[in-house]
Amino acid sequence: MTRVRKSVGRVTFVGSGPGDPGLLSIAALDALRAADIVHIDPEVPAAVRALVPAAVVTHEADPVDAGRAALADARNGSDVVRLIAGDPFASDSVAREALAASRAAAPFAVVPGLDIGSTTATYAGIALGPVRTEIDLRPGVGGAIADVNWDAVADVPGTLVLTVNALDLATAAEQLVAGGCKPDTAVTVTCDGTGNGQHTTVGTLGEIELAAAGMAGTLVVTLGAPLKGGTRERLSWWESRPLYGWRVLVPRTKDQAGAMSERLRTYGAVPVEVPTIAVEPPRTPTQMERAIKGLVTGRYEWIVFTSTNAVRAVRERFEEFGLDARAFAGVKIACVGQSTADAVRAFGIKPELLPSGEESSEGLLADFPPFDDVLDPINRVLLPRADIATETLSGGLREMGWEVDDVTAYRTVRAAPPAAEIRDAIKSGGFQAVCFTSSSTVRNLVGIAGKPHAKTIVAVIGPQTAATAREFGLRVDVQPESATIGALVDALAEFALARADEDRLKSAEAAAKKAAAKPARRR
């Protein structure tokens, strides 16, 4: 009788880096996607945890039992990932886990992660230089403060980078001074390294607690020559982004908020997605079924898309009937803006017409050709839209001589109110800005959560949305020239930069006036 040995899975130790999910390597992402089970260390940030696929089983890793649990899962045939903050082998305990896997003849691999200390320093604008010493003093991760040769550390050349728990900061500073460092040595202290709450202060070693006032958790401290000459202020790229630290309200449906939120993050904002509308199919499918049949049989000369939702609705109907982009053969396509045109192109079709000026119904009408009974063999236009769309476009097309099939492709309904703390933040000014992408998002946000506070910056995607915002008593601060998500976020960032410049100028003028008002000293 031949026994079949049960296959053993693999344990992959994956470093999550210091916190910014964009710093994960491709190998790390591939390992997470391929895993059956992921054991996650408590220190791994939420933004990195969110990258674990929903189908993967996850466990909060107990530092004591995590290695044994991961190895047991691998022996049962599962591919296991141990997700660890920072770099896996920066921790002696993780190295011991790998040795245990080796002794058990279980295959394992290691995907390095960026080191918390040096990466945080780079995000803080500190050029560490080629000569540096890094020491990790976090309990359970690095060495204990009592075990460090502080006399040797105080004498190291170049830059010193300490990663330390906030509760141990004062003790580490005292040991450095006792070891020979001067109390007036310049230091930087950074909390929430590479996160959207990262904050860096500059001080001296002797008054380091003052520099770190209000900071908690893991801190990165740097000492050394690169701090001289104001280089940090000039190299501080992460914290100097235009929208850094801004909480921006994104009133979009969940499946549409991603692109805007991602672009906001590149400017340093913290987007908070609050769905104000939900998109649902029409109450009866008859109109859309007739419209799809008309497209196939050559009933229409044009189809006009006014939103990405309309494109999605038509595409879903096509898929239901087993059709593809070839069914659009012979039909001209017009789009109200670039975002809608991009959705059409993703369907494999190139639109013939976009507004040359303002991306709106009026802008499209300005460029739309009137019906010509000699040049146009068919006089009918298909207009698939939301149930609450205005009549501006359909009325304008009819005035040009076109017959319009104005079809309800989808319904927009008001979403459920957000959590109480979100509603309170909206009303009290807890958001620095809100980005409206349609009139319905304005109406529904006010309906489910109330009007944004007067100090909240209101950014709108186009003129119709701006008009609706003003109807509700909102001040419109930002409106891009192009009605696209990217242009809207870019315009908000430009507004923030201009405001920051104004604030700096006012501060300089106030300081000058204050200096001028001081009485001259008597000689």
C-alpha positions as CSV (number, residue, x, y, z in Angstrom):
1,M,0.0,0.0,0.0
2,T,1.4,3.4,-1.0
3,R,0.8,6.3,1.3
4,V,0.2,9.7,-0.2
5,R,1.9,12.4,1.9
6,K,-0.2,15.5,2.5
7,S,1.3,18.5,0.7
8,V,2.8,21.2,2.9
9,G,2.0,24.8,2.2
10,R,4.4,27.7,2.3
11,V,4.9,30.4,4.9
12,T,5.8,33.8,3.5
13,F,7.1,36.5,5.8
14,V,6.0,39.8,4.3
15,G,7.1,43.2,5.5
16,S,4.4,45.8,5.3
17,G,6.9,48.7,5.5
18,P,6.3,51.8,7.7
19,G,2.7,52.4,6.9
20,D,2.1,54.0,3.5
21,P,0.5,51.1,1.5
22,G,2.1,52.5,-1.7
23,L,5.5,51.4,-0.4
24,L,4.6,47.7,-0.6
25,S,6.6,45.8,-3.2
26,I,5.0,43.9,-6.1
27,A,6.2,40.7,-4.5
28,A,4.4,41.6,-1.3
29,L,1.1,42.2,-3.1
30,D,1.5,39.0,-5.1
31,A,2.0,37.1,-1.9
32,L,-1.1,38.6,-0.3
33,R,-3.2,37.7,-3.4
34,A,-2.0,34.1,-3.4
35,A,-2.4,33.5,0.3
36,D,-5.0,31.2,1.8
37,I,-4.5,32.6,5.3
38,V,-2.8,35.8,6.5
39,H,-1.7,36.3,10.1
40,I,-1.4,40.1,10.7
41,D,0.7,41.7,13.4
42,P,-1.1,44.3,15.5
43,E,1.3,47.0,14.4
44,V,0.4,46.7,10.7
45,P,-1.5,49.8,9.6
46,A,-5.2,49.6,8.6
47,A,-4.4,51.0,5.1
48,V,-2.1,48.0,4.5
49,R,-4.6,45.5,6.0
50,A,-7.2,46.8,3.5
51,L,-5.0,45.4,0.7
52,V,-5.6,41.8,1.8
53,P,-8.2,40.3,-0.6
54,A,-11.7,39.8,0.9
55,A,-11.6,36.0,0.1
56,V,-8.5,35.5,2.2
57,V,-8.8,34.3,5.8
58,T,-7.2,36.7,8.2
59,H,-6.2,36.4,11.9
60,E,-4.9,39.0,14.3
61,A,-1.5,37.6,15.1
62,D,-0.6,37.1,18.8
63,P,3.2,37.8,18.9
64,V,3.6,34.7,21.2
65,D,1.6,32.2,19.2
66,A,1.8,33.7,15.6
67,G,4.7,31.6,14.5
68,R,3.3,28.3,15.7
69,A,-0.2,29.1,14.2
70,A,1.3,30.0,10.8
71,L,3.4,26.9,10.8
72,A,0.4,24.7,11.8
73,D,-1.7,26.2,8.9
74,A,1.2,25.5,6.4
75,R,1.4,21.9,7.6
76,N,-2.3,21.5,6.8
77,G,-1.6,22.5,3.3
78,S,-2.4,26.3,3.3
79,D,-0.2,29.0,1.8
80,V,0.3,31.3,4.7
81,V,1.5,34.9,4.9
82,R,2.9,36.4,8.1
83,L,2.3,40.2,7.6
84,I,4.7,42.2,9.7
85,A,5.2,45.9,10.2
86,G,8.4,47.2,8.8
87,D,11.0,44.6,7.7
88,P,10.5,41.0,8.8
89,F,14.1,40.3,9.8
90,A,14.4,43.5,11.7
91,S,12.7,41.6,14.5
92,D,14.5,38.8,16.3
93,S,11.2,37.1,17.0
94,V,10.3,36.8,13.4
95,A,13.8,35.5,12.5
96,R,13.1,32.8,15.2
97,E,9.8,31.9,13.5
98,A,11.6,31.4,10.2
99,L,14.2,29.2,11.9
100,A,11.3,27.1,13.3
101,A,9.9,26.7,9.8
102,S,13.3,25.6,8.6
103,R,13.6,23.0,11.4
104,A,10.2,21.7,10.5
105,A,11.1,21.4,6.8
106,A,8.4,23.7,5.9
107,P,9.2,25.9,2.8
108,F,9.3,29.6,3.6
109,A,10.1,32.8,1.8
110,V,10.8,36.4,3.0
111,V,9.6,39.5,1.2
112,P,11.5,42.5,2.7
113,G,9.7,45.7,3.7
114,L,11.2,49.1,3.9
115,D,12.7,50.0,7.3
116,I,10.5,52.3,9.4
117,G,13.4,54.6,10.6
118,S,15.1,55.5,7.4
119,T,11.9,55.6,5.3
120,T,10.2,57.9,7.8
121,A,13.2,60.2,7.8
122,T,13.1,60.4,4.0
123,Y,9.4,61.2,4.1
124,A,10.3,63.9,6.6
125,G,12.7,65.5,4.2
126,I,15.9,64.4,6.0
127,A,18.8,63.5,3.7
128,L,20.4,60.8,5.9
129,G,23.6,60.6,3.8
130,P,25.7,57.5,3.2
131,V,27.1,57.3,6.8
132,R,24.4,56.6,9.3
133,T,23.5,54.3,12.2
134,E,20.0,53.0,12.9
135,I,18.8,51.6,16.2
136,D,15.3,50.2,16.8
137,L,14.3,50.5,20.5
138,R,10.6,49.4,20.3
139,P,9.7,46.8,22.9
140,G,9.3,43.4,21.3
141,V,10.8,44.5,18.0
142,G,14.3,46.0,18.6
143,G,16.8,45.9,21.5
144,A,16.1,47.1,25.0
145,I,17.4,50.6,26.0
146,A,19.4,49.0,28.9
147,D,21.3,46.8,26.4
148,V,22.6,49.6,24.2
149,N,26.2,50.8,24.5
150,W,25.2,54.5,24.7
151,D,28.8,55.7,24.9
152,A,29.5,54.1,21.5
153,V,26.2,55.3,20.0
154,A,26.9,58.9,21.1
155,D,30.2,58.8,19.3
156,V,29.0,57.4,15.9
157,P,29.8,59.4,12.8
158,G,27.2,60.7,10.4
159,T,23.5,60.5,11.2
160,L,21.8,58.6,14.0
161,V,18.3,57.3,13.5
162,L,16.4,56.1,16.5
163,T,13.0,54.3,16.3
164,V,11.5,54.5,19.8
165,N,8.1,54.2,21.6
166,A,7.0,57.7,22.7
167,L,6.9,56.5,26.3
168,D,10.7,55.7,26.1
169,L,11.8,58.9,24.3
170,A,12.9,60.8,27.4
171,T,14.9,57.9,28.7
172,A,16.7,57.4,25.3
173,A,17.6,61.1,25.2
174,E,18.9,61.0,28.7
175,Q,21.1,58.1,27.8
176,L,22.5,59.9,24.7
177,V,23.4,62.9,26.8
178,A,25.0,60.7,29.5
179,G,26.9,59.0,26.7
180,G,28.4,62.2,25.5
181,C,26.0,63.9,23.1
182,K,25.6,67.6,23.7
183,P,22.1,68.7,24.9
184,D,22.0,71.4,22.2
185,T,22.3,68.8,19.4
186,A,19.7,69.4,16.8
187,V,17.1,66.7,16.5
188,T,13.9,66.0,14.5
189,V,11.0,63.9,15.9
190,T,8.4,62.4,13.5
191,C,5.2,60.6,14.4
192,D,2.9,58.5,12.2
193,G,5.8,58.1,9.7
194,T,4.6,57.9,6.0
195,G,1.0,58.2,7.1
196,N,-1.4,61.0,6.3
197,G,-1.0,62.2,9.9
198,Q,2.7,62.4,9.8
199,H,4.1,65.3,11.7
200,T,7.7,66.4,12.1
201,T,9.1,68.9,14.6
202,V,12.7,70.2,15.1
203,G,14.2,70.8,18.5
204,T,17.3,70.0,20.6
205,L,18.2,66.8,22.4
206,G,18.0,68.4,25.8
207,E,14.5,69.6,25.2
208,I,13.3,66.6,23.1
209,E,10.1,66.2,25.2
210,L,9.1,69.7,24.2
211,A,9.7,68.9,20.6
212,A,7.6,65.7,20.9
213,A,4.7,67.3,22.8
214,G,1.4,65.7,21.9
215,M,3.1,62.8,19.9
216,A,2.3,59.2,20.7
217,G,3.0,55.7,19.4
218,T,6.2,55.0,17.4
219,L,8.5,58.0,16.9
220,V,11.5,58.3,14.6
221,V,14.3,60.6,15.9
222,T,17.2,61.8,13.9
223,L,20.4,63.5,15.0
224,G,23.2,64.6,12.8
225,A,24.8,66.9,10.2
226,P,22.0,66.7,7.6
227,L,19.8,68.9,9.9
228,K,22.1,71.9,9.5
229,G,21.5,74.7,7.0
230,G,17.7,74.4,6.7
231,T,17.9,71.5,4.3
232,R,14.9,69.7,5.9
233,E,12.5,72.5,5.2
234,R,13.5,72.5,1.5
235,L,13.4,68.7,1.2
236,S,10.1,68.2,3.1
237,W,8.0,66.9,0.3
238,W,5.4,64.7,2.1
239,E,4.1,67.1,4.7
240,S,4.3,70.1,2.3
241,R,1.8,68.7,-0.3
242,P,-1.0,71.2,-1.0
243,L,-3.9,69.3,0.7
244,Y,-1.8,67.7,3.4
245,G,-3.9,66.8,6.4
246,W,-7.1,68.1,4.9
247,R,-10.2,66.0,5.5
248,V,-12.1,66.1,2.3
249,L,-15.7,64.9,2.0
250,V,-16.3,62.8,-1.1
251,P,-20.1,62.4,-1.6
252,R,-20.0,59.7,-4.2
253,T,-21.4,56.2,-4.6
254,K,-19.1,53.6,-3.3
255,D,-18.2,52.2,-6.7
256,Q,-17.4,55.7,-8.0
257,A,-15.4,57.3,-5.1
258,G,-12.2,55.4,-5.7
259,A,-10.6,57.5,-8.5
260,M,-11.4,60.8,-6.7
261,S,-10.1,59.5,-3.3
262,E,-6.9,58.2,-4.8
263,R,-6.2,61.5,-6.5
264,L,-6.9,63.4,-3.3
265,R,-4.4,61.2,-1.4
266,T,-1.7,62.1,-3.9
267,Y,-2.1,65.7,-2.7
268,G,-2.0,64.6,0.9
269,A,-5.7,64.8,1.7
270,V,-7.6,62.3,3.9
271,P,-10.7,61.5,1.8
272,V,-13.9,60.5,3.6
273,E,-16.3,58.8,1.3
274,V,-20.0,59.4,2.1
275,P,-22.4,57.9,-0.5
276,T,-25.3,60.3,-0.9
277,I,-26.9,58.5,-3.9
278,A,-27.4,54.9,-4.9
279,V,-27.8,53.9,-8.5
280,E,-30.6,51.4,-9.2
281,P,-32.1,49.9,-12.4
282,P,-35.2,51.5,-13.8
283,R,-38.5,50.3,-12.3
284,T,-39.5,48.6,-15.6
285,P,-37.0,47.3,-18.2
286,T,-39.2,47.9,-21.2
287,Q,-37.8,51.3,-22.3
288,M,-34.2,50.1,-22.1
289,E,-34.9,46.8,-23.9
290,R,-36.6,48.7,-26.7
291,A,-33.6,51.1,-26.9
292,I,-31.1,48.3,-27.1
293,K,-33.1,46.6,-29.8
294,G,-33.2,50.0,-31.7
295,L,-29.4,50.2,-31.5
296,V,-29.0,46.8,-33.1
297,T,-31.6,47.4,-35.8
298,G,-30.3,50.8,-36.9
299,R,-33.0,53.0,-35.4
300,Y,-30.6,55.7,-34.2
301,E,-28.2,58.1,-35.9
302,W,-26.7,59.2,-32.5
303,I,-26.5,58.0,-28.9
304,V,-25.6,60.7,-26.4
305,F,-24.1,59.7,-23.0
306,T,-24.3,62.3,-20.2
307,S,-22.7,60.2,-17.4
308,T,-20.6,57.2,-16.6
309,N,-23.6,55.7,-15.0
310,A,-25.5,55.8,-18.3
311,V,-22.6,54.1,-20.1
312,R,-22.5,51.4,-17.4
313,A,-26.3,50.9,-17.7
314,V,-26.1,50.4,-21.5
315,R,-23.1,48.1,-21.2
316,E,-24.8,45.9,-18.6
317,R,-27.8,45.6,-20.9
318,F,-25.5,44.6,-23.8
319,E,-24.0,41.9,-21.6
320,E,-27.4,40.6,-20.6
321,F,-28.3,40.2,-24.3
322,G,-24.9,38.7,-25.2
323,L,-23.9,41.8,-27.3
324,D,-20.7,43.7,-27.4
325,A,-19.3,47.0,-28.9
326,R,-19.9,45.8,-32.4
327,A,-23.6,46.5,-31.9
328,F,-22.7,50.3,-32.1
329,A,-21.6,49.9,-35.7
330,G,-23.0,52.8,-37.7
331,V,-24.1,54.8,-34.6
332,K,-22.4,58.0,-33.8
333,I,-21.6,58.6,-30.1
334,A,-21.5,61.9,-28.2
335,C,-20.3,62.4,-24.6
336,V,-20.9,65.3,-22.3
337,G,-17.3,65.2,-20.9
338,Q,-14.0,63.4,-20.6
339,S,-15.0,61.1,-17.8
340,T,-17.9,59.8,-19.7
341,A,-15.8,59.5,-22.9
342,D,-13.2,57.5,-20.9
343,A,-16.0,55.1,-19.9
344,V,-17.1,54.7,-23.5
345,R,-13.5,54.1,-24.6
346,A,-13.2,51.4,-21.9
347,F,-16.1,49.7,-23.7
348,G,-13.9,49.6,-26.8
349,I,-15.6,52.5,-28.7
350,K,-14.3,55.9,-29.7
351,P,-16.8,58.8,-29.3
352,E,-17.2,61.1,-32.3
353,L,-18.2,64.2,-30.4
354,L,-17.2,66.0,-27.1
355,P,-17.8,69.6,-26.2
356,S,-15.0,71.8,-27.4
357,G,-15.8,74.3,-24.6
358,E,-17.7,73.9,-21.4
359,E,-18.3,70.2,-20.5
360,S,-22.0,70.4,-19.9
361,S,-25.3,69.9,-21.6
362,E,-25.1,73.4,-23.0
363,G,-21.5,72.9,-24.1
364,L,-22.5,69.7,-26.0
365,L,-25.5,71.4,-27.6
366,A,-23.2,74.2,-28.8
367,D,-21.2,71.7,-30.9
368,F,-24.0,69.2,-31.8
369,P,-24.9,69.3,-35.5
370,P,-28.5,70.1,-36.4
371,F,-30.5,67.5,-38.3
372,D,-30.0,67.7,-42.0
373,D,-32.5,65.6,-44.1
374,V,-29.9,65.3,-46.9
375,L,-26.8,64.4,-44.9
376,D,-28.5,62.4,-42.1
377,P,-30.2,59.2,-43.1
378,I,-31.8,58.8,-39.7
379,N,-33.3,61.6,-37.6
380,R,-33.4,59.9,-34.2
381,V,-31.1,60.3,-31.1
382,L,-31.0,57.9,-28.2
383,L,-30.5,59.7,-24.8
384,P,-30.1,57.1,-21.9
385,R,-30.1,59.1,-18.7
386,A,-31.1,59.2,-15.0
387,D,-34.7,59.4,-14.0
388,I,-34.1,62.9,-12.5
389,A,-32.1,64.4,-15.4
390,T,-33.1,67.9,-16.6
391,E,-34.7,68.6,-20.0
392,T,-32.0,70.9,-21.2
393,L,-30.3,68.5,-23.5
394,S,-33.4,66.7,-24.9
395,G,-35.1,70.0,-25.5
396,G,-32.1,71.5,-27.3
397,L,-31.8,68.5,-29.6
398,R,-35.5,68.7,-30.5
399,E,-35.0,72.4,-31.4
400,M,-32.3,71.2,-33.8
401,G,-34.7,69.0,-35.6
402,W,-33.9,65.7,-34.0
403,E,-36.3,63.1,-32.7
404,V,-35.2,62.1,-29.2
405,D,-35.8,58.9,-27.4
406,D,-35.3,60.1,-23.8
407,V,-34.9,56.8,-22.0
408,T,-34.5,56.2,-18.2
409,A,-31.4,54.0,-18.1
410,Y,-31.0,54.1,-14.3
411,R,-32.6,55.7,-11.2
412,T,-30.8,57.7,-8.5
413,V,-32.1,57.3,-5.0
414,R,-31.0,59.0,-1.8
415,A,-28.6,56.9,0.3
416,A,-29.0,56.3,4.0
417,P,-27.7,59.0,6.3
418,P,-24.0,58.7,7.4
419,A,-22.9,58.0,11.0
420,A,-23.7,60.6,13.6
421,E,-20.0,61.7,13.9
422,I,-19.8,62.3,10.1
423,R,-23.0,64.4,10.2
424,D,-21.6,66.4,13.1
425,A,-18.3,67.0,11.3
426,I,-20.2,68.2,8.2
427,K,-22.2,70.8,10.2
428,S,-19.4,71.9,12.5
429,G,-16.6,72.4,10.0
430,G,-14.8,69.1,10.6
431,F,-14.0,68.9,6.9
432,Q,-11.7,71.3,5.2
433,A,-13.4,70.8,1.8
434,V,-16.2,69.0,0.0
435,C,-16.2,67.9,-3.7
436,F,-19.5,67.8,-5.5
437,T,-19.7,66.0,-8.8
438,S,-23.3,66.5,-9.6
439,S,-26.4,68.4,-8.6
440,S,-27.9,65.3,-7.1
441,T,-24.9,64.9,-4.7
442,V,-25.5,68.5,-3.5
443,R,-29.3,67.9,-2.9
444,N,-28.8,64.5,-1.3
445,L,-25.9,65.5,1.0
446,V,-27.9,68.4,2.4
447,G,-30.9,66.0,2.7
448,I,-29.2,63.3,4.6
449,A,-26.6,65.2,6.5
450,G,-27.3,68.9,6.4
451,K,-25.4,71.8,4.9
452,P,-21.6,71.9,5.1
453,H,-20.2,74.6,7.5
454,A,-19.5,78.0,6.1
455,K,-15.8,77.6,6.5
456,T,-15.7,74.4,4.4
457,I,-14.3,74.9,0.9
458,V,-16.9,73.9,-1.7
459,A,-15.6,72.5,-4.9
460,V,-18.0,71.7,-7.8
461,I,-17.4,69.9,-11.1
462,G,-19.3,72.2,-13.4
463,P,-21.8,75.0,-13.8
464,Q,-25.0,73.1,-13.2
465,T,-23.6,71.7,-10.0
466,A,-22.5,75.2,-9.0
467,A,-26.0,76.5,-9.6
468,T,-27.5,73.8,-7.4
469,A,-25.0,74.5,-4.6
470,R,-25.9,78.2,-4.7
471,E,-29.6,77.4,-4.6
472,F,-28.9,75.7,-1.3
473,G,-27.0,78.7,0.1
474,L,-23.5,77.3,-0.4
475,R,-20.6,79.5,-1.4
476,V,-18.8,78.0,-4.4
477,D,-15.0,78.3,-4.0
478,V,-13.6,76.0,-6.7
479,Q,-14.8,75.1,-10.2
480,P,-12.4,73.6,-12.8
481,E,-12.3,74.6,-16.4
482,S,-12.8,71.0,-17.4
483,A,-15.6,69.0,-15.9
484,T,-13.6,65.9,-14.9
485,I,-12.7,64.3,-11.5
486,G,-9.0,64.9,-12.1
487,A,-9.5,68.5,-13.0
488,L,-11.7,69.1,-9.9
489,V,-9.2,67.7,-7.5
490,D,-6.3,69.5,-9.2
491,A,-8.3,72.8,-9.0
492,L,-8.8,72.2,-5.2
493,A,-5.1,71.7,-4.8
494,E,-4.3,74.9,-6.7
495,F,-6.8,76.8,-4.5
496,A,-5.1,75.4,-1.3
497,L,-1.7,76.5,-2.6
498,A,-3.0,80.0,-3.4
499,R,-4.6,80.3,0.1
500,A,-1.4,79.1,1.8
501,D,0.6,81.8,-0.1
502,E,-2.0,84.4,1.0
503,D,-1.7,83.3,4.6
504,R,2.1,83.4,4.5
505,L,1.9,87.0,3.0
506,K,-0.5,88.1,5.7
507,S,1.7,86.6,8.4
508,A,4.7,88.4,7.0
509,E,2.9,91.7,6.9
510,A,1.6,91.3,10.4
511,A,5.1,90.5,11.7
512,A,6.4,93.5,9.9
513,K,3.8,95.8,11.4
514,K,4.5,94.4,14.8
515,A,8.2,95.0,14.4
516,A,7.6,98.5,13.2
517,A,5.3,99.3,16.1
518,K,8.0,98.5,18.7
519,P,9.7,101.6,20.1
520,A,13.3,102.1,19.1
521,R,15.8,101.3,21.8
522,R,17.6,104.2,23.5
523,R,21.3,104.3,23.0
